[in-house]
Amino acid sequence: MRNMHPADELAMIRADLRRLKDREAFLRKGFLEMRHDTRGVDAVATVKVLKQRRFRRDRLPPHVLDNADYWDTQIVRQVQVDEARNVSGRTPAFIVEDGEFDVIERF
């Protein structure tokens, strides 16, 4: 492998991950639709049905949704990678954006 800049390497890794996730989704769909044999040479795929409880935020009354006491502001640092030819000038190392979303990642 050639010596590459960390930004280029990160972009390459993310492209590989997208390709692998697409392939995983294709294979997963095939198992869920029972189009693939589940026994391989080194692995066996098993389809399980799980029951989960989900929180229904849309059913909360407006006085709860609008009450600031129930909300926290969370600062999340993320790395965004763009193609160099699409970025003009120097991009700042840190960009703070205010958004209406939550990012939850397992570490």
C-alpha positions, 0 to 999 in steps of 0.5 A, spaced: 500 500 500 502 506 498 503 512 503 497 516 503 495 522 507 490 520 513 484 524 510 485 520 503 485 513 507 479 515 511 475 517 505 477 510 502 476 506 508 469 509 509 468 507 501 470 500 503 465 500 509 459 503 504 460 497 499 461 492 505 454 495 508 451 494 501 453 487 500 451 485 507 444 488 506 444 484 500 446 478 503 441 479 509 435 480 505 437 474 501 437 470 508 430 473 511 427 472 504 429 464 505 433 465 498 440 463 500 442 456 503 444 458 511 449 453 511 456 455 509 463 451 509 465 456 515 459 459 518 451 458 519 446 464 518 440 463 523 434 468 522 431 469 529 425 473 531 426 478 536 421 482 540 423 489 542 419 495 546 420 501 543 419 508 546 413 512 542 415 519 542 410 522 538 405 520 543 407 524 548 403 531 550 406 537 547 407 540 554 412 535 555 415 535 548 416 543 549 418 543 556 426 545 556 427 541 563 426 534 559 431 536 554 439 536 554 444 539 549 449 534 547 455 536 543 458 531 538 465 531 535 465 528 528 469 527 522 467 529 515 470 527 509 469 531 502 473 530 496 478 535 495 476 538 489 469 540 491 472 544 497 474 551 496 479 554 501 481 552 507 476 548 511 476 549 519 478 543 523 472 544 528 465 546 525 459 547 530 453 546 528 446 546 532 441 541 530 435 537 532 438 530 532 441 526 537 447 521 535 448 515 539 454 511 538 457 505 542 464 505 544 
